[in-house]
């Protein structure tokens, strides 16, 4: 089939496109290559995808609607996977306009294009951040998401709401998947695992926010990709047999689905896994919670399993080891995001 993937030079987009191309699909990858973190890492991901004859790269911003429309028209996709976004909770405190521009306006442009080209299925990357500070764990798709704790989360919630309206008004089958702390090779330099290995390589202590007491539902990137591919085949439809706990909207071919391991891990335990892999103790610096952060994330993945027969299962130690191997070969030659932007 023909896939259109936004954010194809990003961490998740790269892995998804690589998997699709290996399976024989055609992929048009759309990415702005923004300088939120080192663009060399993004360019290298795209260059690797370009080794496949069936990959068509387009470098442009979501906000550039004419460019996006041309790219989608040329691709004539069967499936659109919208991954491109301005990520990061802490960055949103200083650059809020980037989130409204990319995550809201840019996503609206994707929805408008989908309305016009009418793919078999539109899949949108949402985030566990939209659950905010909910104390009832694990988080289920039907839980309230009306109290986001960051602007990033608010923009992802806004995207979901817009997507539901478009699915209702224009009958575009749409799935918004909420992922939980994705990690793995070719990851983002601003995320914890990359920052930890960067600090270890430089001989600096790693920084643990929330005094190291935070817990995260870590999801290995290959598990996330597998879940997305299976969800692509589970297009929302009111003609399908009912599924327990389904979030299928009563008025639209639209649902939300968690993608997480369902096994939250404390940051101290996470560091201990890293220590076993690098073979030595790691110095730590405990810091207070950052504004917008949440103390714990914890996914209920029952709906994902009911829809696809799949649940993320890569052991944390295996995933961290694969990242460590990649970092030793590639990652340590890349800088973290540009502090001078």
C-alpha positions, 0 to 999 in steps of 0.5 A: 500500500501507499503510506503518507507519514508526517514526521518521517525524520523523527524518532518514531517516524523513522522506525515506522517508515523503515518497517513499512519499506522493508515490508514492501510498501511505498512511503512518502515521508514529510518532515520539516527537519526543524532545529528543536534538536540536532538536525543532523540526526534527522537528516541521517534518518531520512538519508537511511530511508532514502536508500529504499527506492520506494521512499519519497522524502518531502522536506517542508513544514506542516504549516505550509499548507500548499506544500502539504497538499501537493505532497499528499496529492502526489502520494495519493495515500491509502493510509496517513500516519500523522506523527509530526509535532512539536514535542516536549513538555518543558520546551512548551514553557518557553516556546508556546507558539511553536506548539499552537503552530505545529500541533494545532494548525499543522494538524488541522492542515493534515485533517483538511488534506485527509478530508480531501483525499479520503484515505482508508485510515488516518492515524494520529499520534497523541500522547499520554501527557493528556491524562494530566495528573489523574491519580486513578491508575492505570490510565484508560482511554475513557478517563477524563482528559480535561485537565492537561498539566502542560501546553503540549498536552493541551495541544494534543487534546485539541488535535484529538477533538478536531480529529473527532469532528472531522471524522464525524463530519467527513466520515474519515476513519480515524484512530488517535493513539496515545503513546507512553515514553517511547525509547530506543535506538535513533531516539531524541537527544532531549529524552531521558535515556539519550541525556543519561548516556550523554552525561555518562559519556561526558563524566557528568552526573545524570539529572533525575527530576522529581528527586528520582521518584517519578515513574514512567511507562517505558515503551520500546520503539519497535513495540510501538511501531508494531502496535501502530501497524496492527492498528492500521488494519483495525480501522474504526467501523460501526459495522465491526463486532463490539470490543470490550472497553472500546472507545469508538465514538457513537457518532463518528468512525473515531477511537483513541487507543493507548500504546504502552507497556503497562509496567511503570518503572521508577527512575531509580530502577531505570538508572540501575538498569543502565548501570548494569549495562554500562558496568559501573555506578552512575553519579546522580543529581536529584532535582525537583519536579519541573513544571508540567511534569507528572509523577507517574504514567501508567497505560492500560493496554487492554483495548490495544490487545482486544483490537489487535491481539498485541501488547508491548512486551520488550523487557526494559533491559533488552531495549536499553541494551539495544540503545546502548549499542546504537549510542556507542556506534552513532549516538555519541557523535551527535550533539544534544539540541542546540542551546543557542536556538 
